[in-house]
Amino acid sequence: MQRELTPAKARSGVVSGRVVTVLLVSFLGACVALGLAWAFFMPR
């Protein structure tokens, strides 16, 4: 049996999914930026 979702609960699930997605994309972007900075600025 499925539990009933109120519109507010359904929206909160969408919002939390978006928050997780934004955090993940931000983290990946920061990792790429750090990698590029390290590659360009580290002495060879």
Buried (B, 14 or more C-beta within 10 A) or exposed (E): EEEEEEEEEEEEEEEEEEEEEEEEEEEEEEEEEEEEEEEEEEEE
